[in-house]
Amino acid sequence: GPAPFCHKERQKDKLDRRPAKARVPRPHKRRQEEQGTMRKPKERILFVSYMCIDRGPTAEQLYQTDPRYEVKSAGISPFAKRKLTGDELRWANRVFVMGNGYNVAIRATGIYIETKDLLLINLDVPGGFDATNVVSREALVTVLRTKLRPYLGEPQNA
């Protein structure tokens, strides 16, 4: 004969007959969307130079406090202050390289293969700047601002 009607089946039957709750949008969330104040994730920017002494770190410092971006710098030289790693390439949304050979050097590491959809942008900023010299640093900042403005806009302070 039929199996006895159990308590769990009765509960499930009650749940099935309940009217579905209408999803009410949260007013504060809608207001944030309308005002454009909803927080969107920061874009992750990586600046790659040769030794990571002058150009990369200076670019990083320019955008360090910009609320739109999270920034890092690294170097492709084996003797770089901060060496470029696969983790940094995987972390980044966009990579700015300081010269022509950098794209090739990054691809040659083999790290680039797994991040092939990554956008590499060549800024073509020459070497020879000295970030410890005030005049040289100011010249470097001017060059970097000019080269980065079309991509990142002017640096904003939080």
Buried (B, 14 or more C-beta within 10 A) or exposed (E): EEEEEEEEEEEEEEEEEEEEEEEEEEEEEEEEEEEEEEEEEEBBBBBBBBBBBBBBBBBBBBBBEBEBBBBBBBBBBEEBBBBBEBEBBEEBBBBBBBBEEBBEBBEEEEBBEEBEEBEBBBBEBEEEBEBEEEEBBEEBBEBBBEBBEEEBEEBEEE
